[in-house]
């Protein structure tokens, strides 16, 4: 086969791969609503197909099973979340801008995308029982931890004071606050959004050293 022919085959192969990936993303986006409403245990590929424009056979062609579809959905959504907070960090020029923007962003997504975040916590809980989820859950958790640490690190630089927490600790704190706020929101507490925003605003400064504190080791 000539070099030109090989290049043509490569281009065709890449287009096919891109088309397959685009189709998976389209199907996953369509499935997210059903998944977020019903949760992992009560959702099957057949139910997802019934609530979308795609047939059960089409879903099976692009996804091995329900686990493959759900992990793809959550991975894509959480990747968008990470990008959102990176944009907040990139646009902040002062410590207060970053602190207030981060707190407002968490509160907004907690209330506006509550069902999607509930799906994530459902999936993470299932990973303690189902090994098939663990690799994807660990990867998503790691990306969220890095995102939180980028916020804390930038806040530390803007304030001019070192962090006194490690990356895992910072993530555990904010994730716990977020999950607590989400539960209160889903249980119908109208003040949950403002409570989360104010708590995060107050919590971020406590992660930095005061006079006499020792900075945390890098995680």
GUSENU-676203 format. One record per residue (C-alpha): x, y, z. Coordinates in Angstrom, 1 decimal, always signed. Each point is the difference from the previous one (the first is absolute). Layout:
<sites>
(site (X; Y; Z))
...
</sites>
This chain:
<sites>
(site (+0.0; +0.0; +0.0))
(site (+1.4; +3.4; -0.9))
(site (+0.5; +2.8; +2.5))
(site (-2.8; +2.0; -1.5))
(site (-2.4; -2.9; +0.2))
(site (+1.0; -0.7; +3.6))
(site (-0.6; +3.7; +0.9))
(site (-3.5; -0.2; -1.6))
(site (-0.8; -3.2; +2.0))
(site (+1.3; +1.8; +3.2))
(site (-2.3; +3.0; -0.7))
(site (-3.0; -2.3; -0.6))
(site (+0.8; -1.9; +3.2))
(site (+0.2; +3.2; +2.0))
(site (-3.3; +1.3; -1.4))
(site (-1.6; -3.3; +0.9))
(site (+1.4; +0.1; +3.6))
(site (-1.1; +3.7; +0.3))
(site (-3.5; -0.8; -1.3))
(site (-0.4; -2.9; +2.4))
(site (+1.2; +2.2; +2.9))
(site (-2.4; +2.8; -1.0))
(site (-2.9; -2.5; -0.2))
(site (+0.8; -1.3; +3.5))
(site (+0.1; +3.5; +1.4))
(site (-3.4; +0.8; -1.7))
(site (-1.6; -3.2; +1.4))
(site (+1.5; +0.6; +3.5))
(site (-1.4; +3.6; +0.0))
(site (-3.4; -1.4; -0.8))
(site (+0.2; -2.6; +2.7))
(site (+1.1; +2.3; +2.8))
(site (-3.5; +1.2; +0.7))
(site (-1.5; -3.4; +0.5))
(site (+3.1; -1.2; +2.0))
(site (-0.1; +3.0; +2.3))
(site (-3.7; -0.3; +0.6))
(site (-0.1; -3.8; +0.8))
(site (+3.6; -0.7; +1.3))
(site (+2.2; -2.9; -0.8))
(site (-2.0; -2.9; +1.5))
(site (-3.4; +0.9; -1.6))
(site (+1.4; +0.8; -3.5))
(site (+0.5; -2.5; -2.8))
(site (+1.1; +0.6; -3.6))
(site (-3.5; -0.9; -1.1))
(site (-1.5; +2.8; +2.2))
(site (+2.6; +2.5; -1.3))
(site (-1.0; -0.9; -3.5))
(site (-3.7; +0.4; +0.7))
(site (+0.7; +3.5; +1.3))
(site (+2.1; +1.1; -3.0))
(site (-0.1; +0.0; -3.8))
(site (+2.4; -2.9; -0.2))
(site (-0.8; -3.7; -0.1))
(site (+1.2; -2.6; +2.5))
(site (+2.1; -1.6; -2.7))
(site (+1.8; +3.3; -0.8))
(site (+0.9; +0.5; +3.7))
(site (+1.3; -3.6; +0.1))
(site (+2.1; +0.7; -3.1))
(site (+1.8; +3.0; +1.5))
(site (+0.2; -1.2; +3.6))
(site (+0.8; -3.4; +1.3))
(site (-2.5; +0.2; +2.9))
(site (-1.6; +2.3; +2.5))
(site (+3.3; +0.4; +1.9))
(site (+1.8; +1.2; -3.1))
(site (-2.7; +2.5; -0.7))
(site (-0.3; +1.4; +3.5))
(site (+3.7; +0.4; +0.6))
(site (+0.3; +1.7; -3.4))
(site (-2.8; +2.4; +0.9))
(site (+1.4; +0.9; +3.4))
(site (+3.5; +0.3; -1.3))
(site (-1.0; +2.5; -2.7))
(site (-2.1; +2.1; +2.4))
(site (+2.7; +0.2; +2.7))
(site (+2.5; +1.0; -2.6))
(site (-2.2; +2.9; -0.9))
(site (-0.2; +0.9; +3.7))
(site (+3.8; +0.0; +0.3))
(site (+0.2; +2.4; -3.0))
(site (-2.5; +2.3; +1.6))
(site (+2.0; +0.5; +3.1))
(site (+3.2; +0.3; -2.0))
(site (-1.6; +2.9; -1.7))
(site (-1.0; +1.6; +3.3))
(site (+3.7; -0.3; +1.1))
(site (+1.3; +1.4; -3.3))
(site (-2.2; +3.1; +0.2))
(site (+0.6; +0.8; +3.7))
(site (+2.6; +2.8; +0.5))
(site (-0.4; +0.3; +3.8))
(site (-0.4; -2.5; +2.9))
(site (-3.5; +1.3; +0.7))
(site (-1.0; -0.4; -3.6))
(site (+1.1; -3.6; +0.1))
(site (-1.5; -0.8; +3.4))
(site (-3.4; +1.5; -0.9))
(site (+0.0; -1.4; -3.6))
(site (+0.8; -3.5; +1.2))
(site (-2.6; +0.0; +2.7))
(site (-2.7; +1.4; -2.3))
(site (+0.9; -2.6; -2.7))
(site (-0.3; -2.9; +2.4))
(site (-3.3; +1.3; +1.3))
(site (-1.4; +0.6; -3.5))
(site (+0.9; -3.5; -1.4))
(site (-1.2; -1.6; +3.2))
(site (-3.5; +1.4; -0.4))
(site (-0.3; +0.1; -3.8))
(site (+1.6; -3.4; -0.8))
(site (-1.1; -1.8; +3.2))
(site (-1.2; -3.1; -1.8))
(site (+3.3; -0.4; -1.9))
(site (+2.0; +0.3; +3.2))
(site (-2.3; -2.5; +1.7))
(site (+0.8; -2.4; -2.8))
(site (+3.7; +0.5; +0.7))
(site (-0.3; -0.8; +3.7))
(site (-2.2; -3.0; -0.9))
(site (+2.7; -1.3; -2.3))
(site (+2.7; +0.6; +2.6))
(site (-2.0; -1.9; +2.6))
(site (-0.5; -2.8; -2.4))
(site (+3.7; -0.3; -0.6))
(site (+0.5; -1.3; +3.5))
(site (-2.0; -3.0; -1.0))
(site (+0.6; -0.3; -3.7))
(site (+3.6; -0.3; -1.2))
(site (-0.9; +1.0; -3.6))
(site (-0.6; +3.6; +1.2))
(site (+3.2; +0.4; +2.0))
(site (+2.5; +1.0; -2.7))
(site (-2.3; +2.7; -1.4))
(site (-1.1; +1.3; +3.4))
(site (+3.6; +0.2; +1.1))
(site (+1.0; +2.0; -3.1))
(site (-2.9; +2.4; +0.4))
(site (+0.8; +0.5; +3.7))
(site (+3.6; +0.7; -0.8))
(site (-1.0; +2.6; -2.6))
(site (-2.3; +1.7; +2.5))
(site (+2.7; -0.1; +2.7))
(site (+2.5; +1.7; -2.4))
(site (-2.6; +2.6; -0.9))
(site (-0.6; +0.9; +3.7))
(site (+3.7; +0.1; +0.6))
(site (+0.5; +2.5; -2.9))
(site (-2.5; +2.3; +1.7))
(site (+1.6; -0.3; +3.4))
(site (+3.5; +0.5; -1.5))
(site (-1.0; +3.0; -2.0))
(site (-1.8; +1.5; +3.0))
(site (+3.2; -0.6; +2.1))
(site (+2.1; +1.8; -2.6))
(site (-2.4; +3.0; -0.2))
(site (-0.2; +0.4; +3.8))
(site (+3.7; -0.6; +0.4))
(site (-0.3; -2.7; +2.6))
(site (+0.7; -3.7; -0.2))
(site (-2.6; -2.7; +0.3))
(site (-0.2; -2.0; +3.2))
(site (-2.0; -2.9; -1.5))
(site (+0.9; -2.6; -2.6))
(site (-1.8; -0.5; -3.3))
(site (-1.9; -3.1; +1.3))
(site (-1.1; +1.9; +3.1))
(site (-1.2; +3.0; -2.0))
(site (-1.9; -2.2; -2.3))
(site (-1.6; -2.0; +2.8))
(site (-1.1; +3.2; +1.7))
(site (-1.6; +1.6; -3.0))
(site (-1.5; -3.2; -1.3))
(site (-1.6; -0.6; +3.4))
(site (-1.4; +3.5; +0.1))
(site (-1.3; -0.4; -3.5))
(site (-1.6; -3.4; +0.7))
(site (-1.6; +1.3; +3.2))
(site (-1.4; +3.0; -1.9))
(site (-1.3; -2.2; -2.8))
(site (-1.8; -2.3; +2.4))
(site (-1.7; +3.0; +1.7))
(site (-0.9; +1.5; -3.4))
(site (-1.5; -3.3; -1.2))
(site (-1.9; -0.3; +3.3))
(site (-1.7; +3.4; -0.7))
(site (+2.0; +2.4; +2.2))
(site (-0.2; +3.3; -2.0))
(site (+2.9; +1.5; +1.9))
(site (+2.4; -2.8; -1.0))
(site (+1.5; +1.9; -2.9))
(site (+0.9; +3.2; +2.0))
(site (+1.2; -2.1; +2.9))
(site (+2.5; -1.8; -2.2))
(site (+1.2; +3.2; -1.6))
(site (+0.6; +1.7; +3.3))
(site (+1.7; -3.0; +1.6))
(site (+2.4; -0.4; -3.0))
(site (+0.8; +3.8; +0.2))
(site (+0.9; -0.5; +3.7))
(site (+1.8; -3.3; -0.4))
(site (+2.5; +0.9; -2.7))
(site (+2.0; +2.6; +2.1))
(site (+0.3; -2.6; +2.9))
(site (+2.1; -2.2; -2.3))
(site (+2.8; +2.6; +0.0))
(site (+2.7; +0.5; +2.6))
(site (-0.4; +2.6; +2.7))
(site (+2.9; +1.3; +2.0))
(site (+1.8; -2.9; +1.6))
(site (-1.7; -2.7; -2.1))
(site (+2.0; -2.5; -1.9))
(site (-0.7; -0.4; -3.8))
(site (-1.2; -3.4; -1.1))
(site (+2.2; -2.3; -2.0))
(site (-0.9; -0.2; -3.7))
(site (-2.4; -2.8; -0.8))
</sites>
